[in-house]
Amino acid sequence: MKLVRILFAAVTFASLSACAGLPPSSAEIAQAAQIRFGQPRPEGDNYVLHYPAGTPLPVSTVVDGDLFEQAGQSTLHVTLKRDIYMYREFASFDGKNWQPARSLIATNLELQIPQKNGSNAGYLHIEMKQK
């Protein structure tokens, strides 16, 4: 009997996990708040965030900690080639066809301390590519 309960719990968990990975329906998207990057985000996570192509998007960088006498920060501005829509952990290029964000966008992070060629104390490279 104990084995049956464990198997039932495992099957239930697997079923719920599979459902959580399904893209949102068009009805879910229609009910979600639609906001553009730069607008205040609503409470909770039921919104679609639109990052428009051609718009400078600020990316903040910070280096700090008790190791430093002087911390540093900077804001970079990047511009997307195409629109990107985000809804929870899903992404879309047209706001209609949704996939897990990791299926559409590959992100690579490289950190070198010090930079390999010796020209800087550190080097941070974030590369994002369309899959």
N, C-alpha and C positions, 0 to 999 in steps of 0.2 A: 504494500500500500504506500509506503514511504517512497519507493522508486517511482510509482505512478505519479505522485504529487511532484516529484522533482522533474520528471519528464514533461508533465503538463506545464510547469513553470517555465522550463526551458523553451518549449514550443511557443508559449504565449509571449515570452520575451523576444524570441526571434521574429515572430509575426509583427509585434509592435515596432521593432527596430527596422524591419523592412518597410513598413508604412511611413516611418519618419524620414526615409530617404527618397520618397516619391516627390517629384516636382509639384509645385502648387497648381491647382486647377485655375481656369480662367475666372471662375466665380470667386475664388479666394483673392486673386489679384484685383478683381473689380471692387471687392469690399475693402481692400487695403488703402490707406492714405497714400497719395502719390505726391512725393516731394522731390525737389531738385536740390542737388548739392548746394549747401550754403543756407538753406532754409532750416528753421528749427525742426528737430526731429520730434515726432509725437511720443507720448508715453508708450511703453511696451515695445513690441517688435512687429506689429502688424502694419508695416508700411513698405512701399517700394521707393528706394532711393535711386535717383537718376543722376549719373555722372555724365554730363553732356560733352560730346566731342568738341574740340576747338576752344574749350574754356580752360584758362589756367587754373590748375588745382594745387593749392598749397600743401606741402609735405614738410612737417616740422621734424627737425633733428635736434637731439639734446645729448651732450656728453657731460656727465656730472658724477659726483660721488665724493667720499671723504679722502680719496687719493689725490684730488686736485686742489690746488690753491685757487685756481680760477677755472670755473666751468665754462662751457660754451654752448651756444645754441644757434641754429640757423633755420631759415625757411626757404625751401626750394620750390619752384613752380614747374609743374609738368603739365603737358597738354595731351589729352587722349586723341587717337586717330578716329575712334568711333564711339558712339554712345555705349554706356554700360549701365544696366539696371541691376540692382541688388535687392533681393527679398530674402531675409534671414540668411541661410547658408547657400542660397541659389543665386545664379546670375543669368542674365539674358542680354543679347545684343540688340534685340528688337522689342523687348517688353512683353513678348507673347510666348516665346519658346524658352522654357526654363530648364536649366541643368544644374547639378551641383557646381558651385563656383570653381572647385578644383578641376572639374572636367573641361571648363572653358579657358581657364587662365592658369598658366604655370608661373610660380613664383620661386625665384632662387635668391638666396642671401649669401653674400660672401663678406667675411670679416677677416682682415689681416692686421695683426699688431706685432711688430711694426709692418708697414707696407713692404712687400717683398723687395722692391727695388731700392728701399732705404730713403725714398724722398719724403715720406710722411711718417709720423708716429703711429698712425692708424689709417685704415682704408675700409670703407663700408660701401658695398655695391649691392643694390637691390635691382634685380632684373625681372620684369614681368612680360610674359609672352602669351599671345593667343594660341591656344592648342588647335 
